[in-house]
Amino acid sequence: MTEFHVGIIFGLISAVTFVVLGLWSREIQHREGPWRFLFYVNAAAALMAVTSWLFHTPDFSWPLMRAVLMAGVPAVLGLFFMGLAVRYADVSHVGPVMGSKALVATLLAVAFGFEPVGPELWAASGMLLVALFLVSGNRQVLRRPWVVVDRGLVLGLLMCTFASLADLITRREMHDHNLAIWDFVSMSWFVRGSVATVVLVAVCKARGLRVLPRRASTLWVTGPVVVAHGVCIVTAFRLLDSAVLANVLSSLRGVFSVLAVVLLGLWNIGRKEHLTRGIIVARVIGSLLIVAAVYLALSGRI
């Protein structure tokens, strides 16, 4: 098994970790709001990163620090806009918009010369835009697609743009400077967590707001969930040597999200959806398109 095949596995696992991260992020949003969400997500992961340095000290080199800073700014902005989208916009409208991330990453990769993109990746990214739109399974959106043109559209596109920039910069810097995966991930969360802690704790103290979360699980669950997704997706970038391909593989989250909704409904967790025949057909077609897009992206590579 080559590094490329291992990268495919991590890309597929990142689709699962993305679904878990999305569900948990929504829970924190409802508990704490967008500002504390941004703080806890970064601070919890930073605590895990610092703890790991007791056993493995990262290489504190300038290329590593530069890569962390360059990728960190758009990554934090992407998280921030995702939080705003989930908090203030209709989630059923935001989901289909966020499905454009693979296509946005492809456009940015070509526009700024981050990495070469073949016709199969262009085709796969375009298919995913349609597929994830169908998988959203919202009757109103499926019947009247123009209803997504609201603030959720703007916030979702901003999230996709900044998150894609972070992905592309990460892939390029790791390739150019042969950076170790855990060194990059742990240092990234340490820097982001430190900045978030200083800024948000100061704001909370100045306004007399609560700093600590209402529930301890907000920290001890958030850290592992965030770090697990970070490790999986960064490993996929490194081993596949393509942020665009990694995003295409991660799009299988659309299929896993549908499965998660079904399982949670069977277990009486969360709200149950009223599934009509039209929604079921749309989700099945969308799921098949996602699988076809992933196969197309990998065609000729394995």
Secondary structure, DSSP 8 states (H G I E B T S, - for coil): --HHHHHHHHHHHHHHHHHHHHHHHHHHHHHH-HHHHHHHHHHHHHHHHHHHTTT------HHHHHHHHHHHHHHHHHHHHHHHHHHHS-HHHHHHHHTTHHHHHHHHHHHTTSS---HHHHHHHHHHHHHHHHHT--HHHHH-GGGG-SHHHHHHHHHHHHHHHHHHHHHHHHHHHT--HHHHHHHHHHHHHHHHHHHHHHHHHHHT---S-SSTHHHHTHHHHHHHHHHHHHHHHHHHT-HHHHHHHHTTHHHHHHHHHHHHHHTT-S------HHHHHHHHHHHHHHHHHHHHHHTTT-
